[in-house]
Amino acid sequence: MSAEPSAAAVNDRPLAIIAGAGDFPPHLASLAVTSGRPVFIAALEGAADPSAFGSAELRSYRLGQLGRLLEELRRREIVDLVLIGGLPRPSFAALRPEASTLKYLPHFARAFRGGDDHLLRGVVSFFEGQGFAVHGPADIAPQMTAQPGPLGRRQASPEQRALVARGFELLAALSPFDVGQAAILADHRVIAIEAAEGTDAMIRRVGDMIASGRLRIAKGDGVLVKAPKDGQDLRVDMPAIGSETLRHVAAAGLAGIGLRAGRVLVGNAAGLAKLADQSGLFVEGVA
């Protein structure tokens, strides 16, 4: 029996990043390249911005060109891959598969018969069934996740930490219902729960209620909490916050953000810390 490859050997292997929208895919690519790892970018058309990856090796693919993508990964002898970035859930009918992709459609037809978690698990199982190792972004670049403690200079007060803890309890209790990964709490009560609209839209909704006088939050009150659902596959569905999230939190007049340490992506932590300080927000990772 052959020995398992060492961690160093695995880290030297080429990595494919199947990239959707947002800042996280190019940031992950930059960190992987900086570590000395060969990187190939498979940019999903209509989502990823190819110009954001600089001089990295890159090709663009439609979702219906899965067969072509697999052929390229095998030609490059790539085993390890990461799926990262935003991608609106497509309709099965909109895939427009090429001939090389047709044989894989039965697998994805089954994956589409369920919620987002079911679809993502189907995507992972497909690539694993094809002989690839699917990694989470935190496996490749753990520094992209929230670390324990404050991200910037400001720290949460004991009262704010109590609200964050209650928010984590709420999200854990909601896990079986496959709803959002975030909530807003203030004044010892739940103000909003993320649903299909996404975190930033939920924050804007709360901000609109505050601006219109339908909701009153005392200064220094109001926290956003974000954490994965129980059993969530963090390889392909890790919660994330970015600069827009912080701007919306500040605009809504909330005090700060509590994150599950090691289980929420923050990307460029130094940039977010600077923005948090400028906005007067606490952003804390909680183990």
Residue pairs with C-beta under 8 A, 6 or more apart in sequence:
5 13
10 80
11 35
11 37
12 36
12 37
13 37
13 38
13 78
13 79
13 80
14 37
14 38
14 39
14 40
14 76
14 77
14 78
14 80
15 32
15 37
15 38
15 39
15 40
15 78
15 80
15 81
15 82
15 140
16 39
16 40
16 41
16 42
16 73
16 76
16 78
16 80
16 81
16 82
17 25
17 28
17 29
17 32
17 39
17 40
17 41
17 42
17 81
17 82
17 84
18 42
18 44
18 69
18 81
18 82
18 83
18 84
19 25
19 26
19 29
19 41
19 42
19 43
19 44
19 47
19 48
19 53
19 84
19 85
20 44
20 47
20 48
20 83
20 84
20 85
20 86
20 87
21 47
21 48
21 49
21 85
21 86
21 87
22 85
22 86
22 242
23 52
23 242
23 267
23 268
24 84
24 85
24 137
24 144
24 240
24 242
24 265
24 267
25 41
25 48
25 52
25 53
25 84
25 85
26 49
26 52
26 53
26 54
27 144
27 267
27 268
28 82
28 84
28 137
28 140
28 141
28 144
29 39
29 41
29 53
29 56
30 54
31 140
31 141
31 143
31 144
32 39
32 140
32 141
33 39
33 56
35 141
39 56
39 57
40 56
40 57
40 58
40 59
40 72
40 73
40 76
40 78
41 48
41 50
41 53
41 56
41 57
41 58
41 59
42 58
42 59
42 60
42 61
42 69
42 72
42 73
43 49
43 50
43 53
43 58
43 59
43 60
43 61
44 60
44 61
44 62
44 63
44 85
44 87
45 60
45 61
45 62
47 85
47 86
47 87
47 88
48 60
48 85
50 58
50 60
59 72
61 68
61 69
62 96
63 90
63 95
64 95
64 96
64 97
64 98
64 101
65 98
65 100
65 101
66 97
66 100
66 101
66 104
67 97
67 98
67 99
67 100
67 101
67 102
67 103
67 104
68 98
68 100
68 101
70 100
70 130
71 100
73 81
73 132
78 132
79 131
79 132
79 133
80 132
80 133
80 135
81 127
81 132
81 133
81 134
81 135
82 134
82 135
82 136
82 137
82 139
82 140
82 235
83 123
83 134
83 235
83 236
84 137
89 116
89 119
92 108
92 109
92 112
95 101
95 105
95 108
97 104
97 105
104 126
107 122
107 125
107 126
107 129
108 122
108 126
110 122
111 118
111 119
111 121
111 122
111 123
111 126
112 119
112 122
115 178
116 178
116 237
117 178
117 229
117 232
117 233
117 237
120 233
120 236
120 237
121 233
123 236
124 134
124 233
124 235
124 236
127 134
128 134
134 235
134 236
135 235
136 234
136 235
136 236
136 238
137 144
137 145
137 238
137 265
138 144
138 145
138 234
138 238
138 262
138 263
138 265
139 235
142 262
143 269
144 265
144 266
144 267
144 269
145 238
145 261
145 262
145 263
145 264
145 265
145 266
146 259
146 260
146 261
146 262
146 263
146 264
146 265
146 266
146 269
146 283
146 285
147 261
147 262
147 269
147 285
148 261
148 262
148 285
148 286
148 287
149 261
149 284
149 285
150 156
150 282
150 283
150 284
151 266
151 269
151 272
151 273
151 276
151 283
151 284
151 285
152 272
152 273
152 274
152 276
152 277
152 281
152 282
152 283
153 277
154 256
154 276
154 277
154 280
154 281
154 282
155 282
155 284
156 164
156 223
156 255
156 256
156 258
156 282
156 284
157 220
160 220
160 223
160 255
160 256
160 258
160 282
161 258
161 284
161 286
163 185
163 186
163 188
163 223
163 225
163 258
164 185
164 223
164 225
164 258
164 284
164 286
165 286
166 185
167 183
167 185
167 190
167 223
167 225
167 227
167 258
168 225
168 227
168 258
168 260
168 286
170 183
170 185
170 190
170 193
170 225
171 181
171 182
171 183
171 225
171 227
171 229
172 227
172 230
174 193
174 229
175 229
175 230
175 231
175 232
176 230
178 229
179 193
179 194
179 195
180 193
180 194
180 195
180 196
180 198
180 199
180 202
181 194
181 199
181 226
181 227
181 228
181 229
181 232
181 239
182 193
182 194
182 199
182 202
182 224
182 225
182 226
182 227
182 239
183 190
183 191
183 192
183 193
183 194
183 224
183 225
184 190
184 191
184 192
184 202
184 203
184 206
184 222
184 223
184 224
184 225
184 254
185 191
185 222
185 223
185 225
186 217
186 218
186 221
186 222
186 223
186 254
187 217
187 218
187 221
191 206
191 215
191 217
191 222
192 202
192 205
192 206
193 202
194 202
195 202
197 205
199 224
199 226
199 241
199 245
200 244
200 245
200 248
203 224
203 245
203 248
203 249
203 252
203 254
204 248
204 252
206 215
206 252
206 254
207 248
207 251
207 252
207 253
209 215
210 216
210 217
210 252
210 253
217 253
217 254
219 253
220 255
221 255
222 252
222 253
222 254
222 255
223 254
223 255
223 256
223 257
223 258
224 245
224 249
224 254
224 256
224 257
224 258
225 257
225 258
225 259
226 239
226 241
226 257
226 258
226 259
226 260
226 264
227 239
227 259
227 260
227 263
227 264
228 234
228 237
228 238
228 239
228 260
228 263
228 264
232 238
234 263
238 263
238 264
238 265
239 259
239 260
239 263
239 264
239 265
240 264
240 265
240 266
240 267
241 257
241 259
241 264
241 265
241 266
241 272
241 283
242 266
242 267
242 272
243 271
243 272
243 275
245 257
246 257
246 272
246 275
246 276
246 279
246 281
246 283
247 275
247 279
249 256
249 257
249 279
249 281
250 279
250 280
250 281
254 281
255 281
255 282
256 276
256 281
256 282
256 283
256 284
257 281
257 282
257 283
257 284
258 284
258 286
259 266
259 283
259 284
259 285
259 286
260 285
260 286
261 285
261 286
261 287
262 285
262 287
264 285
266 272
266 283
272 283
273 283
276 282
276 283
